[in-house]
Amino acid sequence: MPNHAVPDFAPAAPEIFLAGAAMALLMLGVFRGDGSSRLVSWLSVLSLIVAFFMVQMLPDGTGITFAGMFITDPFAVFMKSLVLIGSALAIVLSLGYVRAEGFERFEYPILILLASVGMMMMISANDLISLYMGLELQSLPLYVLAAFKRDSTRATEAGLKYFVLGALSSGMLLYGCSLIYGFAGTTNFTALADSLRGSEDVSLGLLIGVVFLAAGLAFKVSAVPFHMWTPDVYEGAPTPVTAFFATAPKVAAMALFLRAMLDPFANLVSEWQQIIVFVAVASMILGAFAAIGQRNIKRLMAYSSIGHVGYALIGLAAGTETGVRGVLIYMAIYLAMTAGTFACILCMRQKEGMVESIDDLSGLARTSPLMAAAIGIFMFSLAGVPPMAGFFGKLYVFKAAVDSGMYLLAVIGVVTSVVGAFYYLRIVKLMYFDEPAEAFEKPAGMELSLVMAGTGLFTLFFFVYPAPLVLWAQAAAAALLG
């Protein structure tokens, strides 16, 4: 007789709650019409906050349910917390923009909620099938969000490019999964780890499967050479959508990358390590050099994010607990810096509408000193200048590389950081030393000011008391590699 035991729903309670909240808010929006957009947005933020506290209340230790496909552990708790914070910030950042640009629609925050459910599933995936389910549940709302501004040809083009290239990456990922299943006989991460433990000769077919899996995941974190969609989509999508793309989905994809490589294929580190090293080096170099010629600030942030993914992947390449801890701290700091920077970009509004050129920031220190100070903090942090938080993010991943004997990788990371500092510091020079351009319209709204202040203070004063984040990341890394 087959065993039809009811699965334990407790480990997946935050996901179930968030999916239910999205459905309820969809009904509310349908019956109240587009006038309910602001109400649905705030209720969506409230739902994300409730889900955040539900994640914190998950029992300590590892819980596995749904026939071994879904896992919760301290690593999942850490990454889900970051994703929920990133999603909530993305909705808050969009409130003023959607009203000013005239596309207030209640579907917008609901799509972010559904994408968040997919991201949380990705982080808890313990099987190649649940990994793919989570990835698609995250990707489908993102395709719609990229093209959400239907009247804009740029947004439509961004959505189409993202969809076509996303479908290609999904195909590569599925091909890799089918090869792994064909040669290993299982899709479960725990069973894969057991079957590979102690085996000396691993079949070539399985290794090719791992390569395709890594390629599919590299696309999701927009690492070189699978980055081609990033600058166009970041530039074409509405700015709050770009802010969302640059934060929460990056964190979720990086979490999935870590779990998929270090959980089932921990014994194959020497096999896949060289791929990750190549991807990390290529991403850091492209992120540093390609951004130098950019005049559009959203394109510049796209190349910046490619570079930052390269730095984070150094920790994965190290393949150690210290490396994973470095990645987790890096992603937490990256989330704060990027959300703050996009809050500043969303304040760049002149009489004719939103502006995106770096030259529009000229002389900002004279027309809007507080905003210039905030942008300055984020630029110094993104460049990795001490004592900003961004410096410590890089310090932890470089230390992991050095501890693993990967000196060349650490050196390349430091050199590309110096090159990248050029285009961040150029923005600071424009704001403080150039003649003022046309002043921006009325000061930032309450929501944008709060996000800028909160992320700015975290970035500036992280060095005063980094212990809570470092210890939390340490426990999460130990759980993943335990």
Residue, then its C-alpha position, 0 to 999 in steps of 0.5 A: m500500500p502506498n503511504h499517503a501520509v499528510p505532509d507537515f505544513a508547518p515548515a512552509a507556513p510563511e509561503i502558504f500565508l503569503a500565497g493566501a494573502a496574495m489571493a485575498l488581495l487580488m479579490l479585494g483589488v478586483f472588487r474595489g477597482d484600481g482605486s484600491s491600489r494604495l490600500v492593496s500596496w500597504l496591505s501587501v507590505l503588511s503581509l510581507i512583514v507578517a511573513f517575515f515574523m513567521v519565518q523568524m518563528l520557524p523552529d530551530g534546526t532542519g525541517i524537511t517536508f513534502a516528501g523531502m522536497f522542501i527544507t527549512d534550516p537557519f540558512a533558509v531563514f536568513m535568506k528568506s528574511l532578506v528576500l521579504i525585506g527586499s520585496a517590502l522595500a520594493i513596494v514602498l519605493s514604488l508608491g510615489y512613482v506609480r502615482a506620478e507616472g499614472f499606472e497605479r494598478f492593484e496587480y503590481p504589489i500582488l505580482i511582487l507577493l507572488a514572486s516572493v512566494g517563488m523566491m522563498m520556495m527557491i531558497s527552501a528547494n531540496d529537490l531539482i523539481s521543487l527548485y524548478m517550480g520555485l524558479e518559474l513561480q518567481s520568474l513569471p511575475l517578473y516577466v510581467l513586471a518588466a513590461f508593466k508600463r504597457d504604453s512604454t515601448r522601452a518597458t515592453e521591449a525589456g519584458l520581451k527580452y527578459f522573457v525570451l532569454g529567461a525561457l532559454s535559461s530555463g531550458m538549459l536548467l531543465y536539460g541539466c536537471s534531466l542529465i543529473y536525474g538520468f545519471a544519478g537516478t534521483t532528483n533529491f538533494t539529500a539522495l544525490a549527496d549520499s550517492l556521490r559521497g565517497s565515489e571516486d569516478v563520477s560519470l561525465g554525463l552527471l558533470i555536464g548536467v551540473v554545468f548546465l544547472a550552473a549555467g541556468l542559475a548564473f543567468k538568474v543572478s546575471a553573471v557573465p556570460f549570461h548577463m546580456w539581458t541585465p542592462d537593457v531590462y534594467e534601463g527599460a523597466p519602470t524604475p521601481v521594478t528595476a529596484f526590485f530586480a536588483t534586490a530580492p530576486k538576486v538574493a534568492a537566486m544566490a541562495l539557490f546557487l549556494r544550496a544547489m552547488l554545496d548541498p548535493f554536489a559538495n563532493l564535486v567541489s573540485e569539478w565545479q569550482q573552476i566554472i564558478v571561478f571563471v564566472a566570478v572573474a568574468s563578472m568582476i572584470l565586465g562589471a568594472f570596465a563596462a560601466i565606465g562609459q555609461r551615462n544612464i544611471k540605471r544602466l550603470m547600476a546594471y553593470s554594477s550589479i553584475g560586478h557585485v555578483g562576481y564578488a559574491l561568487i568568490g565566496l561560493a568558489a571558495g566552497t567553505e563555511t567562511g566563504v558561504r558566510g562571506v556571501l551571506i553578509y555580502m548579500a545583506i549589505y548589497l540589498a541595503m546599498t542597492a535599495g538606498t541607491f534606487a530610492c535616490i534614483l526615484c527622486m530624480r524628477q524634473k518638470e518634464g518627468m523622470v531623468e536618468s542621466i548621471d549628468d543631471l546629478s551635477g551640483l546636487a550638493r548645492t541644490s539638495p545637500l541631504m540627497a547628495a550626502a545619501i548618494g555619496i554614502f551609497m557610492f562610497s559603499l558600492a565602491g568598497v571604501p572603508p568604513m562603509a558597509g560595502f568594504f566589509g562585504k568585500l573583506y569577508v569574501f576576499k578573506a574566504a578566498v585567501d583562506s582557501g589559497m585562491y590568492l589570484l582570485a582575491v587579487i583580481g577582486v581587489v584590482t577590479s574594485v579599484v577600477g570600479a571605484f572610478y565610476y562611483l567616485r565620478i558621481v560624487k565628483l559631479m555632485y560636489f564639484d560641478e556646476p549645478a544642473e536643473a534642480f529636481e522637483k519637490p523633495a522626496g516623499m515620506e516613503l523614499s526619505l524613510v528608505m534612504a535614511g534607514t539604508g543610509l544609516f545601516t550602510l554608514f554605521f555598520f562598522v560600529y556593531p556588525a556582530p549580529l549580522v556576522l553571527w547570524a550569517q555564521a549560523a546560517a552558513a554552518a547549517l548549510l554545510g553541516 
